[in-house]
Amino acid sequence: MVIAESAWVLTLLCTACGAVVGWLVTLLAEWLVTLSWAPLQGPAELLTSVPEPWLTIGSIAVGAALGLVVGFIAVHESLSVRVSAGRVVLGVRDSSQEFGRDEIALAVRDGKQLVLLGPDGMEVAREECHLSWTRLADAFAAHGFRWADEDPHREEFRRWVPGMPGLPEGADALLRARAAAREKDEGAADARELRGELLRLGVVVRDEEKRQYWRVPARS
């Protein structure tokens, strides 16, 4: 069973939204030129200097094109989940992760993220998810996987501050680096890689806005 967003629907939706935004920009520009005190008078006058119907047609076309680009990006970044009796496959960003049944003790919804937990309480995977949670829960349950609507370990997480005790050696430095990466516009890949490094040290990380929270599962 595969749960994924429709590429066509997502792309068409973004394109349509872009076209609407393009049309609204023309209306905004026409309104701004009537107000002597309004900002952006220069760009608004330049835009409205284009005669109709080319102004509206051009604005809608540019908006639709930008929406199409956003749609392609959204499809590329969207998560797909394939669930079968023996394994779970998560696909995102032209890559996939495959997990056997014995690797997954629980599938969890944590806010807007799908989390897979192993038998030892460690996270196997954590991915941003905009799929139907009802469909996901039904798919996992139908194939014999346990599902939870909330992370059972949520109360174990502690907010990270630099230099705090209780972390394994090297984890504080990784969390510092990850915090810096998350501040950058293009730091998502680095933050993802550093999360993997922390997992290898036995540290589970979750994010809330700009804050990082961590826990260390008890070893049996």
Buried (B, 14 or more C-beta within 10 A) or exposed (E): EEBBBEBEEBBBBBBBBBBBBBBEBBEEBEEBBEEEEEEEBEEBEEBBEBEEEEBBBBBBBBBBBBBBBBBBEBBEEBBBBBBEEEBBBBBBEEEEEEBEBEBBBBBBBBBEBBBBBBEEBBBBBBBEBEBEBEEBBBBBEEBEBEBBEEBEBEEBBBEBEEEEEEBEEEBBEBBBBBBEBBEEEEBBEBBBBBBEBBBEEBBBBBBEEEEBBBBBBEEE
